[in-house]
Amino acid sequence: MMFPTLDPLLHSELRLAVMSLLVSAEEAEFPYIKEQTGATAGNLSVQIDKLSAAGYIEVEKTFKGKKPCTICRITSTGMNAFENYVTALKSYLKV
């Protein structure tokens, strides 16, 4: 039996955590994602860039007053990739 390939972009623990948060929240600010994942700002920034480059999330940089604010949103491409990843994972688990 051939198993489906697990998306290597989503197979990273931190990227999967970011996507899981955004699947349920649809959008979240950078500090919230950082707090929920326990990631360092630098590592999280790199992983968000990778997800954004793949088209899985959109990143909006704005300001709240004078403070920069980064908002991440899952895209339909990202939602499809996440759903395919979960389906592939279930086939490994025979769920």
PDB file of N, CA, C and O in Angstrom, chain B, residues numbered from 101:
ATOM      1  N   MET B 101       0.840  -1.191   0.000  1.00  0.00           N
ATOM      2  CA  MET B 101       0.000   0.000   0.000  1.00  0.00           C
ATOM      3  C   MET B 101       0.884   1.253   0.000  1.00  0.00           C
ATOM      4  O   MET B 101       1.834   1.350   0.776  1.00  0.00           O
ATOM      5  N   MET B 102       0.568   2.184  -0.856  1.00  0.00           N
ATOM      6  CA  MET B 102       1.320   3.442  -0.941  1.00  0.00           C
ATOM      7  C   MET B 102       0.651   4.484  -0.048  1.00  0.00           C
ATOM      8  O   MET B 102      -0.558   4.701  -0.127  1.00  0.00           O
ATOM      9  N   PHE B 103       1.435   5.112   0.781  1.00  0.00           N
ATOM     10  CA  PHE B 103       0.921   6.192   1.619  1.00  0.00           C
ATOM     11  C   PHE B 103       1.097   7.522   0.904  1.00  0.00           C
ATOM     12  O   PHE B 103       2.066   7.711   0.169  1.00  0.00           O
ATOM     13  N   PRO B 104       0.159   8.448   1.117  1.00  0.00           N
ATOM     14  CA  PRO B 104       0.340   9.778   0.533  1.00  0.00           C
ATOM     15  C   PRO B 104       1.530  10.484   1.179  1.00  0.00           C
ATOM     16  O   PRO B 104       1.884  10.209   2.326  1.00  0.00           O
ATOM     17  N   THR B 105       2.129  11.383   0.436  1.00  0.00           N
ATOM     18  CA  THR B 105       3.273  12.134   0.934  1.00  0.00           C
ATOM     19  C   THR B 105       2.797  13.201   1.909  1.00  0.00           C
ATOM     20  O   THR B 105       1.807  13.889   1.659  1.00  0.00           O
ATOM     21  N   LEU B 106       3.509  13.329   3.016  1.00  0.00           N
ATOM     22  CA  LEU B 106       3.211  14.394   3.971  1.00  0.00           C
ATOM     23  C   LEU B 106       3.916  15.661   3.509  1.00  0.00           C
ATOM     24  O   LEU B 106       5.116  15.646   3.236  1.00  0.00           O
ATOM     25  N   ASP B 107       3.180  16.742   3.425  1.00  0.00           N
ATOM     26  CA  ASP B 107       3.717  18.031   2.987  1.00  0.00           C
ATOM     27  C   ASP B 107       4.891  18.413   3.886  1.00  0.00           C
ATOM     28  O   ASP B 107       4.692  18.659   5.076  1.00  0.00           O
ATOM     29  N   PRO B 108       6.119  18.469   3.342  1.00  0.00           N
ATOM     30  CA  PRO B 108       7.281  18.769   4.182  1.00  0.00           C
ATOM     31  C   PRO B 108       7.214  20.161   4.823  1.00  0.00           C
ATOM     32  O   PRO B 108       7.803  20.388   5.880  1.00  0.00           O
ATOM     33  N   LEU B 109       6.503  21.079   4.188  1.00  0.00           N
ATOM     34  CA  LEU B 109       6.365  22.418   4.753  1.00  0.00           C
ATOM     35  C   LEU B 109       5.540  22.380   6.038  1.00  0.00           C
ATOM     36  O   LEU B 109       5.805  23.130   6.977  1.00  0.00           O
ATOM     37  N   LEU B 110       4.542  21.505   6.071  1.00  0.00           N
ATOM     38  CA  LEU B 110       3.686  21.402   7.257  1.00  0.00           C
ATOM     39  C   LEU B 110       4.206  20.385   8.257  1.00  0.00           C
ATOM     40  O   LEU B 110       3.715  20.315   9.383  1.00  0.00           O
ATOM     41  N   HIS B 111       5.185  19.604   7.861  1.00  0.00           N
ATOM     42  CA  HIS B 111       5.690  18.555   8.752  1.00  0.00           C
ATOM     43  C   HIS B 111       6.619  19.112   9.832  1.00  0.00           C
ATOM     44  O   HIS B 111       7.006  18.392  10.752  1.00  0.00           O
ATOM     45  N   SER B 112       6.967  20.369   9.720  1.00  0.00           N
ATOM     46  CA  SER B 112       7.757  21.041  10.754  1.00  0.00           C
ATOM     47  C   SER B 112       6.850  21.358  11.938  1.00  0.00           C
ATOM     48  O   SER B 112       5.739  21.854  11.755  1.00  0.00           O
ATOM     49  N   GLU B 113       7.315  21.077  13.137  1.00  0.00           N
ATOM     50  CA  GLU B 113       6.489  21.259  14.336  1.00  0.00           C
ATOM     51  C   GLU B 113       5.969  22.690  14.476  1.00  0.00           C
ATOM     52  O   GLU B 113       4.783  22.892  14.739  1.00  0.00           O
ATOM     53  N   LEU B 114       6.828  23.666  14.306  1.00  0.00           N
ATOM     54  CA  LEU B 114       6.412  25.056  14.492  1.00  0.00           C
ATOM     55  C   LEU B 114       5.471  25.519  13.385  1.00  0.00           C
ATOM     56  O   LEU B 114       4.475  26.188  13.662  1.00  0.00           O
ATOM     57  N   ARG B 115       5.772  25.172  12.133  1.00  0.00           N
ATOM     58  CA  ARG B 115       4.877  25.574  11.042  1.00  0.00           C
ATOM     59  C   ARG B 115       3.519  24.904  11.186  1.00  0.00           C
ATOM     60  O   ARG B 115       2.491  25.523  10.913  1.00  0.00           O
ATOM     61  N   LEU B 116       3.506  23.647  11.609  1.00  0.00           N
ATOM     62  CA  LEU B 116       2.236  22.950  11.834  1.00  0.00           C
ATOM     63  C   LEU B 116       1.459  23.613  12.970  1.00  0.00           C
ATOM     64  O   LEU B 116       0.236  23.736  12.893  1.00  0.00           O
ATOM     65  N   ALA B 117       2.152  24.038  14.015  1.00  0.00           N
ATOM     66  CA  ALA B 117       1.499  24.728  15.132  1.00  0.00           C
ATOM     67  C   ALA B 117       0.889  26.048  14.675  1.00  0.00           C
ATOM     68  O   ALA B 117      -0.235  26.376  15.054  1.00  0.00           O
ATOM     69  N   VAL B 118       1.618  26.803  13.869  1.00  0.00           N
ATOM     70  CA  VAL B 118       1.102  28.081  13.352  1.00  0.00           C
ATOM     71  C   VAL B 118      -0.146  27.831  12.513  1.00  0.00           C
ATOM     72  O   VAL B 118      -1.160  28.508  12.680  1.00  0.00           O
ATOM     73  N   MET B 119      -0.065  26.864  11.621  1.00  0.00           N
ATOM     74  CA  MET B 119      -1.212  26.559  10.759  1.00  0.00           C
ATOM     75  C   MET B 119      -2.407  26.069  11.574  1.00  0.00           C
ATOM     76  O   MET B 119      -3.547  26.437  11.290  1.00  0.00           O
ATOM     77  N   SER B 120      -2.153  25.249  12.573  1.00  0.00           N
ATOM     78  CA  SER B 120      -3.245  24.747  13.431  1.00  0.00           C
ATOM     79  C   SER B 120      -3.945  25.893  14.145  1.00  0.00           C
ATOM     80  O   SER B 120      -5.172  25.908  14.249  1.00  0.00           O
ATOM     81  N   LEU B 121      -3.168  26.851  14.637  1.00  0.00           N
ATOM     82  CA  LEU B 121      -3.761  28.032  15.276  1.00  0.00           C
ATOM     83  C   LEU B 121      -4.626  28.817  14.295  1.00  0.00           C
ATOM     84  O   LEU B 121      -5.738  29.233  14.619  1.00  0.00           O
ATOM     85  N   LEU B 122      -4.095  29.009  13.095  1.00  0.00           N
ATOM     86  CA  LEU B 122      -4.802  29.830  12.113  1.00  0.00           C
ATOM     87  C   LEU B 122      -6.019  29.122  11.519  1.00  0.00           C
ATOM     88  O   LEU B 122      -6.954  29.783  11.066  1.00  0.00           O
ATOM     89  N   VAL B 123      -6.020  27.797  11.514  1.00  0.00           N
ATOM     90  CA  VAL B 123      -7.190  27.062  11.035  1.00  0.00           C
ATOM     91  C   VAL B 123      -8.389  27.384  11.925  1.00  0.00           C
ATOM     92  O   VAL B 123      -9.499  27.586  11.433  1.00  0.00           O
ATOM     93  N   SER B 124      -8.160  27.428  13.228  1.00  0.00           N
ATOM     94  CA  SER B 124      -9.273  27.691  14.140  1.00  0.00           C
ATOM     95  C   SER B 124      -9.542  29.181  14.340  1.00  0.00           C
ATOM     96  O   SER B 124     -10.690  29.582  14.535  1.00  0.00           O
ATOM     97  N   ALA B 125      -8.495  30.002  14.293  1.00  0.00           N
ATOM     98  CA  ALA B 125      -8.669  31.434  14.568  1.00  0.00           C
ATOM     99  C   ALA B 125      -8.832  32.266  13.295  1.00  0.00           C
ATOM    100  O   ALA B 125      -9.293  33.405  13.365  1.00  0.00           O
ATOM    101  N   GLU B 126      -8.463  31.722  12.139  1.00  0.00           N
ATOM    102  CA  GLU B 126      -8.458  32.403  10.848  1.00  0.00           C
ATOM    103  C   GLU B 126      -7.407  33.503  10.749  1.00  0.00           C
ATOM    104  O   GLU B 126      -6.747  33.628   9.717  1.00  0.00           O
ATOM    105  N   GLU B 127      -7.239  34.303  11.801  1.00  0.00           N
ATOM    106  CA  GLU B 127      -6.163  35.284  11.809  1.00  0.00           C
ATOM    107  C   GLU B 127      -5.683  35.473  13.236  1.00  0.00           C
ATOM    108  O   GLU B 127      -6.433  35.285  14.194  1.00  0.00           O
ATOM    109  N   ALA B 128      -4.423  35.847  13.356  1.00  0.00           N
ATOM    110  CA  ALA B 128      -3.845  36.069  14.678  1.00  0.00           C
ATOM    111  C   ALA B 128      -2.666  37.019  14.561  1.00  0.00           C
ATOM    112  O   ALA B 128      -1.981  37.067  13.540  1.00  0.00           O
ATOM    113  N   GLU B 129      -2.446  37.770  15.623  1.00  0.00           N
ATOM    114  CA  GLU B 129      -1.309  38.683  15.673  1.00  0.00           C
ATOM    115  C   GLU B 129      -0.054  37.917  16.094  1.00  0.00           C
ATOM    116  O   GLU B 129      -0.123  36.919  16.810  1.00  0.00           O
ATOM    117  N   PHE B 130       1.075  38.405  15.636  1.00  0.00           N
ATOM    118  CA  PHE B 130       2.372  37.773  15.886  1.00  0.00           C
ATOM    119  C   PHE B 130       2.613  37.454  17.372  1.00  0.00           C
ATOM    120  O   PHE B 130       3.011  36.333  17.689  1.00  0.00           O
ATOM    121  N   PRO B 131       2.382  38.416  18.299  1.00  0.00           N
ATOM    122  CA  PRO B 131       2.653  38.106  19.714  1.00  0.00           C
ATOM    123  C   PRO B 131       1.804  36.944  20.245  1.00  0.00           C
ATOM    124  O   PRO B 131       2.269  36.164  21.076  1.00  0.00           O
ATOM    125  N   TYR B 132       0.565  36.830  19.768  1.00  0.00           N
ATOM    126  CA  TYR B 132      -0.312  35.732  20.196  1.00  0.00           C
ATOM    127  C   TYR B 132       0.247  34.394  19.694  1.00  0.00           C
ATOM    128  O   TYR B 132       0.307  33.421  20.446  1.00  0.00           O
ATOM    129  N   ILE B 133       0.650  34.353  18.432  1.00  0.00           N
ATOM    130  CA  ILE B 133       1.212  33.119  17.868  1.00  0.00           C
ATOM    131  C   ILE B 133       2.491  32.743  18.611  1.00  0.00           C
ATOM    132  O   ILE B 133       2.719  31.575  18.924  1.00  0.00           O
ATOM    133  N   LYS B 134       3.319  33.744  18.887  1.00  0.00           N
ATOM    134  CA  LYS B 134       4.574  33.524  19.612  1.00  0.00           C
ATOM    135  C   LYS B 134       4.293  32.937  20.996  1.00  0.00           C
ATOM    136  O   LYS B 134       4.951  31.989  21.425  1.00  0.00           O
ATOM    137  N   GLU B 135       3.316  33.508  21.682  1.00  0.00           N
ATOM    138  CA  GLU B 135       2.961  33.039  23.025  1.00  0.00           C
ATOM    139  C   GLU B 135       2.409  31.614  22.988  1.00  0.00           C
ATOM    140  O   GLU B 135       2.779  30.783  23.817  1.00  0.00           O
ATOM    141  N   GLN B 136       1.535  31.336  22.039  1.00  0.00           N
ATOM    142  CA  GLN B 136       0.896  30.021  21.957  1.00  0.00           C
ATOM    143  C   GLN B 136       1.867  28.919  21.557  1.00  0.00           C
ATOM    144  O   GLN B 136       1.733  27.779  22.001  1.00  0.00           O
ATOM    145  N   THR B 137       2.842  29.253  20.722  1.00  0.00           N
ATOM    146  CA  THR B 137       3.774  28.226  20.240  1.00  0.00           C
ATOM    147  C   THR B 137       5.029  28.116  21.095  1.00  0.00           C
ATOM    148  O   THR B 137       5.733  27.107  21.035  1.00  0.00           O
ATOM    149  N   GLY B 138       5.317  29.149  21.894  1.00  0.00           N
ATOM    150  CA  GLY B 138       6.529  29.145  22.700  1.00  0.00           C
ATOM    151  C   GLY B 138       7.790  29.357  21.871  1.00  0.00           C
ATOM    152  O   GLY B 138       8.895  29.096  22.347  1.00  0.00           O
ATOM    153  N   ALA B 139       7.634  29.829  20.636  1.00  0.00           N
ATOM    154  CA  ALA B 139       8.771  30.033  19.742  1.00  0.00           C
ATOM    155  C   ALA B 139       9.475  31.349  20.047  1.00  0.00           C
ATOM    156  O   ALA B 139       8.896  32.260  20.638  1.00  0.00           O
ATOM    157  N   THR B 140      10.723  31.428  19.637  1.00  0.00           N
ATOM    158  CA  THR B 140      11.422  32.709  19.719  1.00  0.00           C
ATOM    159  C   THR B 140      10.914  33.581  18.570  1.00  0.00           C
ATOM    160  O   THR B 140      10.435  33.067  17.560  1.00  0.00           O
ATOM    161  N   ALA B 141      11.017  34.880  18.727  1.00  0.00           N
ATOM    162  CA  ALA B 141      10.550  35.799  17.685  1.00  0.00           C
ATOM    163  C   ALA B 141      11.276  35.550  16.368  1.00  0.00           C
ATOM    164  O   ALA B 141      10.657  35.546  15.304  1.00  0.00           O
ATOM    165  N   GLY B 142      12.593  35.340  16.440  1.00  0.00           N
ATOM    166  CA  GLY B 142      13.381  35.123  15.227  1.00  0.00           C
ATOM    167  C   GLY B 142      12.980  33.864  14.488  1.00  0.00           C
ATOM    168  O   GLY B 142      12.791  33.897  13.272  1.00  0.00           O
ATOM    169  N   ASN B 143      12.845  32.751  15.201  1.00  0.00           N
ATOM    170  CA  ASN B 143      12.468  31.489  14.573  1.00  0.00           C
ATOM    171  C   ASN B 143      11.055  31.578  14.011  1.00  0.00           C
ATOM    172  O   ASN B 143      10.800  31.127  12.894  1.00  0.00           O
ATOM    173  N   LEU B 144      10.142  32.154  14.775  1.00  0.00           N
ATOM    174  CA  LEU B 144       8.760  32.273  14.314  1.00  0.00           C
ATOM    175  C   LEU B 144       8.696  33.122  13.043  1.00  0.00           C
ATOM    176  O   LEU B 144       7.967  32.789  12.108  1.00  0.00           O
ATOM    177  N   SER B 145       9.446  34.197  13.009  1.00  0.00           N
ATOM    178  CA  SER B 145       9.479  35.072  11.838  1.00  0.00           C
ATOM    179  C   SER B 145       9.938  34.314  10.588  1.00  0.00           C
ATOM    180  O   SER B 145       9.357  34.469   9.514  1.00  0.00           O
ATOM    181  N   VAL B 146      10.971  33.506  10.735  1.00  0.00           N
ATOM    182  CA  VAL B 146      11.480  32.703   9.611  1.00  0.00           C
ATOM    183  C   VAL B 146      10.410  31.719   9.132  1.00  0.00           C
ATOM    184  O   VAL B 146      10.201  31.571   7.928  1.00  0.00           O
ATOM    185  N   GLN B 147       9.733  31.049  10.062  1.00  0.00           N
ATOM    186  CA  GLN B 147       8.729  30.052   9.688  1.00  0.00           C
ATOM    187  C   GLN B 147       7.508  30.709   9.046  1.00  0.00           C
ATOM    188  O   GLN B 147       6.925  30.159   8.111  1.00  0.00           O
ATOM    189  N   ILE B 148       7.126  31.871   9.541  1.00  0.00           N
ATOM    190  CA  ILE B 148       6.008  32.621   8.942  1.00  0.00           C
ATOM    191  C   ILE B 148       6.369  33.033   7.518  1.00  0.00           C
ATOM    192  O   ILE B 148       5.529  32.968   6.621  1.00  0.00           O
ATOM    193  N   ASP B 149       7.608  33.454   7.308  1.00  0.00           N
ATOM    194  CA  ASP B 149       8.059  33.804   5.958  1.00  0.00           C
ATOM    195  C   ASP B 149       7.951  32.606   5.011  1.00  0.00           C
ATOM    196  O   ASP B 149       7.542  32.762   3.861  1.00  0.00           O
ATOM    197  N   LYS B 150       8.314  31.418   5.485  1.00  0.00           N
ATOM    198  CA  LYS B 150       8.230  30.212   4.650  1.00  0.00           C
ATOM    199  C   LYS B 150       6.782  29.888   4.300  1.00  0.00           C
ATOM    200  O   LYS B 150       6.480  29.548   3.156  1.00  0.00           O
ATOM    201  N   LEU B 151       5.880  29.993   5.284  1.00  0.00           N
ATOM    202  CA  LEU B 151       4.465  29.726   5.028  1.00  0.00           C
ATOM    203  C   LEU B 151       3.878  30.765   4.077  1.00  0.00           C
ATOM    204  O   LEU B 151       3.052  30.441   3.224  1.00  0.00           O
ATOM    205  N   SER B 152       4.305  31.999   4.228  1.00  0.00           N
ATOM    206  CA  SER B 152       3.839  33.082   3.364  1.00  0.00           C
ATOM    207  C   SER B 152       4.342  32.894   1.935  1.00  0.00           C
ATOM    208  O   SER B 152       3.587  33.084   0.981  1.00  0.00           O
ATOM    209  N   ALA B 153       5.609  32.522   1.784  1.00  0.00           N
ATOM    210  CA  ALA B 153       6.194  32.299   0.455  1.00  0.00           C
ATOM    211  C   ALA B 153       5.484  31.160  -0.284  1.00  0.00           C
ATOM    212  O   ALA B 153       5.395  31.171  -1.512  1.00  0.00           O
ATOM    213  N   ALA B 154       4.987  30.193   0.463  1.00  0.00           N
ATOM    214  CA  ALA B 154       4.267  29.062  -0.131  1.00  0.00           C
ATOM    215  C   ALA B 154       2.813  29.420  -0.451  1.00  0.00           C
ATOM    216  O   ALA B 154       2.108  28.654  -1.107  1.00  0.00           O
ATOM    217  N   GLY B 155       2.374  30.590   0.019  1.00  0.00           N
ATOM    218  CA  GLY B 155       0.991  31.001  -0.215  1.00  0.00           C
ATOM    219  C   GLY B 155       0.011  30.410   0.785  1.00  0.00           C
ATOM    220  O   GLY B 155      -1.201  30.480   0.581  1.00  0.00           O
ATOM    221  N   TYR B 156       0.526  29.824   1.872  1.00  0.00           N
ATOM    222  CA  TYR B 156      -0.344  29.196   2.873  1.00  0.00           C
ATOM    223  C   TYR B 156      -0.947  30.217   3.830  1.00  0.00           C
ATOM    224  O   TYR B 156      -2.029  30.002   4.375  1.00  0.00           O
ATOM    225  N   ILE B 157      -0.246  31.324   4.032  1.00  0.00           N
ATOM    226  CA  ILE B 157      -0.763  32.393   4.884  1.00  0.00           C
ATOM    227  C   ILE B 157      -0.499  33.743   4.225  1.00  0.00           C
ATOM    228  O   ILE B 157       0.377  33.876   3.370  1.00  0.00           O
ATOM    229  N   GLU B 158      -1.271  34.730   4.640  1.00  0.00           N
ATOM    230  CA  GLU B 158      -1.041  36.115   4.241  1.00  0.00           C
ATOM    231  C   GLU B 158      -0.537  36.844   5.472  1.00  0.00           C
ATOM    232  O   GLU B 158      -1.005  36.599   6.584  1.00  0.00           O
ATOM    233  N   VAL B 159       0.407  37.730   5.273  1.00  0.00           N
ATOM    234  CA  VAL B 159       0.955  38.506   6.378  1.00  0.00           C
ATOM    235  C   VAL B 159       0.688  39.980   6.103  1.00  0.00           C
ATOM    236  O   VAL B 159       1.077  40.516   5.065  1.00  0.00           O
ATOM    237  N   GLU B 160       0.019  40.621   7.051  1.00  0.00           N
ATOM    238  CA  GLU B 160      -0.282  42.043   6.938  1.00  0.00           C
ATOM    239  C   GLU B 160       0.473  42.785   8.023  1.00  0.00           C
ATOM    240  O   GLU B 160       0.341  42.475   9.207  1.00  0.00           O
ATOM    241  N   LYS B 161       1.259  43.758   7.620  1.00  0.00           N
ATOM    242  CA  LYS B 161       2.018  44.556   8.588  1.00  0.00           C
ATOM    243  C   LYS B 161       1.354  45.924   8.687  1.00  0.00           C
ATOM    244  O   LYS B 161       1.277  46.667   7.708  1.00  0.00           O
ATOM    245  N   THR B 162       0.877  46.239   9.885  1.00  0.00           N
ATOM    246  CA  THR B 162       0.205  47.511  10.119  1.00  0.00           C
ATOM    247  C   THR B 162       0.778  48.131  11.387  1.00  0.00           C
ATOM    248  O   THR B 162       1.820  47.703  11.884  1.00  0.00           O
ATOM    249  N   PHE B 163       0.100  49.122  11.894  1.00  0.00           N
ATOM    250  CA  PHE B 163       0.490  49.747  13.157  1.00  0.00           C
ATOM    251  C   PHE B 163      -0.714  49.836  14.074  1.00  0.00           C
ATOM    252  O   PHE B 163      -1.838  50.067  13.629  1.00  0.00           O
ATOM    253  N   LYS B 164      -0.462  49.650  15.362  1.00  0.00           N
ATOM    254  CA  LYS B 164      -1.447  49.925  16.413  1.00  0.00           C
ATOM    255  C   LYS B 164      -0.891  51.128  17.140  1.00  0.00           C
ATOM    256  O   LYS B 164       0.008  51.008  17.971  1.00  0.00           O
ATOM    257  N   GLY B 165      -1.434  52.290  16.819  1.00  0.00           N
ATOM    258  CA  GLY B 165      -0.822  53.506  17.329  1.00  0.00           C
ATOM    259  C   GLY B 165       0.531  53.654  16.668  1.00  0.00           C
ATOM    260  O   GLY B 165       0.623  53.747  15.444  1.00  0.00           O
ATOM    261  N   LYS B 166       1.584  53.675  17.471  1.00  0.00           N
ATOM    262  CA  LYS B 166       2.938  53.792  16.918  1.00  0.00           C
ATOM    263  C   LYS B 166       3.683  52.458  16.918  1.00  0.00           C
ATOM    264  O   LYS B 166       4.832  52.386  16.483  1.00  0.00           O
ATOM    265  N   LYS B 167       3.020  51.390  17.412  1.00  0.00           N
ATOM    266  CA  LYS B 167       3.676  50.087  17.492  1.00  0.00           C
ATOM    267  C   LYS B 167       3.355  49.249  16.256  1.00  0.00           C
ATOM    268  O   LYS B 167       2.203  49.184  15.828  1.00  0.00           O
ATOM    269  N   PRO B 168       4.376  48.610  15.685  1.00  0.00           N
ATOM    270  CA  PRO B 168       4.109  47.729  14.538  1.00  0.00           C
ATOM    271  C   PRO B 168       3.247  46.536  14.955  1.00  0.00           C
ATOM    272  O   PRO B 168       3.351  46.036  16.076  1.00  0.00           O
ATOM    273  N   CYS B 169       2.407  46.099  14.042  1.00  0.00           N
ATOM    274  CA  CYS B 169       1.498  44.980  14.302  1.00  0.00           C
ATOM    275  C   CYS B 169       1.510  44.064  13.082  1.00  0.00           C
ATOM    276  O   CYS B 169       1.205  44.501  11.972  1.00  0.00           O
ATOM    277  N   THR B 170       1.861  42.799  13.286  1.00  0.00           N
ATOM    278  CA  THR B 170       1.871  41.814  12.209  1.00  0.00           C
ATOM    279  C   THR B 170       0.709  40.857  12.410  1.00  0.00           C
ATOM    280  O   THR B 170       0.590  40.214  13.452  1.00  0.00           O
ATOM    281  N   ILE B 171      -0.151  40.771  11.394  1.00  0.00           N
ATOM    282  CA  ILE B 171      -1.322  39.890  11.449  1.00  0.00           C
ATOM    283  C   ILE B 171      -1.143  38.798  10.402  1.00  0.00           C
ATOM    284  O   ILE B 171      -0.832  39.078   9.244  1.00  0.00           O
ATOM    285  N   CYS B 172      -1.343  37.549  10.823  1.00  0.00           N
ATOM    286  CA  CYS B 172      -1.243  36.406   9.917  1.00  0.00           C
ATOM    287  C   CYS B 172      -2.637  35.835   9.694  1.00  0.00           C
ATOM    288  O   CYS B 172      -3.419  35.681  10.632  1.00  0.00           O
ATOM    289  N   ARG B 173      -2.935  35.523   8.429  1.00  0.00           N
ATOM    290  CA  ARG B 173      -4.219  34.923   8.063  1.00  0.00           C
ATOM    291  C   ARG B 173      -3.972  33.692   7.197  1.00  0.00           C
ATOM    292  O   ARG B 173      -3.092  33.695   6.336  1.00  0.00           O
ATOM    293  N   ILE B 174      -4.745  32.655   7.428  1.00  0.00           N
ATOM    294  CA  ILE B 174      -4.632  31.471   6.578  1.00  0.00           C
ATOM    295  C   ILE B 174      -5.325  31.768   5.248  1.00  0.00           C
ATOM    296  O   ILE B 174      -6.342  32.460   5.213  1.00  0.00           O
ATOM    297  N   THR B 175      -4.772  31.245   4.162  1.00  0.00           N
ATOM    298  CA  THR B 175      -5.376  31.407   2.838  1.00  0.00           C
ATOM    299  C   THR B 175      -6.142  30.138   2.478  1.00  0.00           C
ATOM    300  O   THR B 175      -6.027  29.127   3.171  1.00  0.00           O
ATOM    301  N   SER B 176      -6.917  30.185   1.404  1.00  0.00           N
ATOM    302  CA  SER B 176      -7.624  28.974   0.962  1.00  0.00           C
ATOM    303  C   SER B 176      -6.611  27.905   0.541  1.00  0.00           C
ATOM    304  O   SER B 176      -6.847  26.714   0.742  1.00  0.00           O
ATOM    305  N   THR B 177      -5.495  28.325  -0.038  1.00  0.00           N
ATOM    306  CA  THR B 177      -4.413  27.383  -0.390  1.00  0.00           C
ATOM    307  C   THR B 177      -3.874  26.715   0.876  1.00  0.00           C
ATOM    308  O   THR B 177      -3.653  25.504   0.909  1.00  0.00           O
ATOM    309  N   GLY B 178      -3.669  27.525   1.912  1.00  0.00           N
ATOM    310  CA  GLY B 178      -3.182  26.998   3.183  1.00  0.00           C
ATOM    311  C   GLY B 178      -4.177  26.055   3.829  1.00  0.00           C
ATOM    312  O   GLY B 178      -3.794  25.026   4.386  1.00  0.00           O
ATOM    313  N   MET B 179      -5.456  26.402   3.758  1.00  0.00           N
ATOM    314  CA  MET B 179      -6.506  25.547   4.334  1.00  0.00           C
ATOM    315  C   MET B 179      -6.532  24.204   3.608  1.00  0.00           C
ATOM    316  O   MET B 179      -6.628  23.156   4.245  1.00  0.00           O
ATOM    317  N   ASN B 180      -6.448  24.231   2.285  1.00  0.00           N
ATOM    318  CA  ASN B 180      -6.432  22.985   1.503  1.00  0.00           C
ATOM    319  C   ASN B 180      -5.200  22.149   1.839  1.00  0.00           C
ATOM    320  O   ASN B 180      -5.296  20.932   2.000  1.00  0.00           O
ATOM    321  N   ALA B 181      -4.051  22.796   1.944  1.00  0.00           N
ATOM    322  CA  ALA B 181      -2.816  22.080   2.277  1.00  0.00           C
ATOM    323  C   ALA B 181      -2.925  21.435   3.656  1.00  0.00           C
ATOM    324  O   ALA B 181      -2.500  20.296   3.853  1.00  0.00           O
ATOM    325  N   PHE B 182      -3.497  22.172   4.606  1.00  0.00           N
ATOM    326  CA  PHE B 182      -3.652  21.645   5.963  1.00  0.00           C
ATOM    327  C   PHE B 182      -4.599  20.444   5.970  1.00  0.00           C
ATOM    328  O   PHE B 182      -4.310  19.421   6.590  1.00  0.00           O
ATOM    329  N   GLU B 183      -5.729  20.577   5.276  1.00  0.00           N
ATOM    330  CA  GLU B 183      -6.700  19.475   5.211  1.00  0.00           C
ATOM    331  C   GLU B 183      -6.086  18.247   4.549  1.00  0.00           C
ATOM    332  O   GLU B 183      -6.312  17.123   4.998  1.00  0.00           O
ATOM    333  N   ASN B 184      -5.302  18.455   3.476  1.00  0.00           N
ATOM    334  CA  ASN B 184      -4.633  17.331   2.812  1.00  0.00           C
ATOM    335  C   ASN B 184      -3.610  16.680   3.726  1.00  0.00           C
ATOM    336  O   ASN B 184      -3.459  15.459   3.726  1.00  0.00           O
ATOM    337  N   TYR B 185      -2.904  17.495   4.509  1.00  0.00           N
ATOM    338  CA  TYR B 185      -1.910  16.981   5.454  1.00  0.00           C
ATOM    339  C   TYR B 185      -2.591  16.100   6.507  1.00  0.00           C
ATOM    340  O   TYR B 185      -2.116  15.006   6.814  1.00  0.00           O
ATOM    341  N   VAL B 186      -3.704  16.588   7.053  1.00  0.00           N
ATOM    342  CA  VAL B 186      -4.439  15.832   8.075  1.00  0.00           C
ATOM    343  C   VAL B 186      -4.967  14.522   7.483  1.00  0.00           C
ATOM    344  O   VAL B 186      -4.886  13.475   8.125  1.00  0.00           O
ATOM    345  N   THR B 187      -5.500  14.578   6.276  1.00  0.00           N
ATOM    346  CA  THR B 187      -6.004  13.373   5.606  1.00  0.00           C
ATOM    347  C   THR B 187      -4.870  12.367   5.392  1.00  0.00           C
ATOM    348  O   THR B 187      -5.037  11.172   5.636  1.00  0.00           O
ATOM    349  N   ALA B 188      -3.715  12.862   4.932  1.00  0.00           N
ATOM    350  CA  ALA B 188      -2.564  11.982   4.712  1.00  0.00           C
ATOM    351  C   ALA B 188      -2.110  11.355   6.026  1.00  0.00           C
ATOM    352  O   ALA B 188      -1.800  10.165   6.079  1.00  0.00           O
ATOM    353  N   LEU B 189      -2.072  12.160   7.081  1.00  0.00           N
ATOM    354  CA  LEU B 189      -1.657  11.661   8.393  1.00  0.00           C
ATOM    355  C   LEU B 189      -2.619  10.580   8.878  1.00  0.00           C
ATOM    356  O   LEU B 189      -2.191   9.566   9.429  1.00  0.00           O
ATOM    357  N   LYS B 190      -3.910  10.795   8.675  1.00  0.00           N
ATOM    358  CA  LYS B 190      -4.902   9.792   9.085  1.00  0.00           C
ATOM    359  C   LYS B 190      -4.707   8.470   8.360  1.00  0.00           C
ATOM    360  O   LYS B 190      -4.947   7.404   8.927  1.00  0.00           O
ATOM    361  N   SER B 191      -4.271   8.537   7.106  1.00  0.00           N
ATOM    362  CA  SER B 191      -4.061   7.283   6.350  1.00  0.00           C
ATOM    363  C   SER B 191      -2.904   6.477   6.949  1.00  0.00           C
ATOM    364  O   SER B 191      -2.907   5.248   6.888  1.00  0.00           O
ATOM    365  N   TYR B 192      -1.922   7.165   7.525  1.00  0.00           N
ATOM    366  CA  TYR B 192      -0.827   6.484   8.213  1.00  0.00           C
ATOM    367  C   TYR B 192      -1.325   5.832   9.499  1.00  0.00           C
ATOM    368  O   TYR B 192      -0.850   4.769   9.898  1.00  0.00           O
ATOM    369  N   LEU B 193      -2.288   6.489  10.138  1.00  0.00           N
ATOM    370  CA  LEU B 193      -2.799   6.005  11.420  1.00  0.00           C
ATOM    371  C   LEU B 193      -3.960   5.045  11.253  1.00  0.00           C
ATOM    372  O   LEU B 193      -4.414   4.437  12.223  1.00  0.00           O
ATOM    373  N   LYS B 194      -4.443   4.906  10.024  1.00  0.00           N
ATOM    374  CA  LYS B 194      -5.599   4.059   9.712  1.00  0.00           C
ATOM    375  C   LYS B 194      -6.831   4.476  10.523  1.00  0.00           C
ATOM    376  O   LYS B 194      -7.568   3.631  11.032  1.00  0.00           O
ATOM    377  N   VAL B 195      -7.042   5.801  10.635  1.00  0.00           N
ATOM    378  CA  VAL B 195      -8.195   6.332  11.377  1.00  0.00           C
ATOM    379  C   VAL B 195      -9.378   6.389  10.454  1.00  0.00           C
ATOM    380  O   VAL B 195     -10.461   6.805  10.865  1.00  0.00           O
TER     381      VAL B 195
END
